[in-house]
Amino acid sequence: MTDKPEKFIDENGIRSDGRRANEIRDVKIEVGVLSRADGSCYLEFGKNKVMAAVYGPREVHPRHQQKSNRAIVRYKYNMASFSVEDRKRPGPDRRSIEVSKVSREALEDQIFTEYFPKSAIDVFVEVLQADAGTRTAALNAASVALADAGIPMRSLVSACAVGKVDDTLVLDLNKDEDNYGQADMPIAMTPDGKITLLQMDGHLTQEEFKQGLEMAQEGCRQVYEMQRKALMDYYSKKTEVLSTEVTAAEDVKEDAPEEPEDVTQVEVLEDTEDTKKIDDTNETGVTKETEGTKETGDTDETEDTVKAGDVEELEDSGEEVPDTGENADETDGQMDESEEEISNE
């Protein structure tokens, strides 16, 4: 632990880290850093480094914790053992349990829990490196992770701390100001000014408290703009990638050779006994007579032509040709007359 500095603010109103009283530390936000989480965020707030992950809505275990009319929100804040200079004992402690409780209440108020009865929304926050203001940094990261997970929310929650050092109110305390300052007041609020978290450690007058709220509101507004920009940049890039992939797929489809519209599928038959009976069509387009047609007869041939053919064959052989039609009736009549003459004789 470093020694207490003699002065936190110099004659020019510059703090020990080069900021003015109403300036916040540099903020870096990355969205969607964990592929297995429903929503995730990595945030750097000054020297603080925080990772947040959201899972859900999902089934509640154990079952007796279910709420029939809404979802339950579970928030777990944890500081890694290596996140501070002196190694921290692993596992939950009284401070982490207290921070988890107040942070859960700050976020739960802005979530539409009634949309997901009998389910759970789990928020896990891991502080990888601590440098004062870890609860506010964790809240900012968790709020972005919830938005990334698609959890319906009334608005984002932004958090910032106000403190008092050298009898002067300052915004977003650093490590020395947090450890040796006169007061520390972390605040979380929505963009419309609704306060969801307010804690104070130290002493402030009523005027200082009002002034501190105004400073905190301005700090939360700056954080909100950064949260909003990070989400918009992430999803705009994601949309560009998807549109590029779709365009590339369409280009590939256009470059591909077009298939003919009228395509007749030809079924290739094996050389079987049935196919052997069928001869191919000759070059002039005249179909040759096949064995099948010889056996069954030409379907276009009529009965008259069959009878005419039989008559020609009988004439060639010298046999008597039976008449058909009217001739056949006359022949039958002559045969009947001859039979009567024979009977009379």
NORCORVEN-V158323 format. One line per field, one symbol per residue. ss: DSSP state (A for helix, B for strand, O for the rest). A space follows every 10 residues. Layout:
ss=???
This chain:
ss=OOOOOOOOBO OOOOBOOOOO OOOOOOBBBB BOOOOOOOBB BBBBBOOBBB BBBBBBBBBO OOAAAOOOOO OBBBBBBBBO OOOOOOOOOO OOOAAAAAAA AAAAAAAAOO BOAAAOOOBB BBBBBBBBBO OOOAAAAAAA AAAAAAAAOO OOBOOOOBBB BBBBBOOBBB BOOOAAAAAA OOBBBBBBBO OOOOBBBBOO BBOOOAAAAA AAAAAAAAAA AAAAAAAAAA AAAAAAAAAA AAAAAAAAAA AAAAAOOOOO OOOOOOOOOO OOAAAAOOOO OOOOOOOOOO AAAAAAOOOO OOAAAAAAAA AAAAAAAOOO OOOOOAAAAA AAAAAAAAAA AAAAO
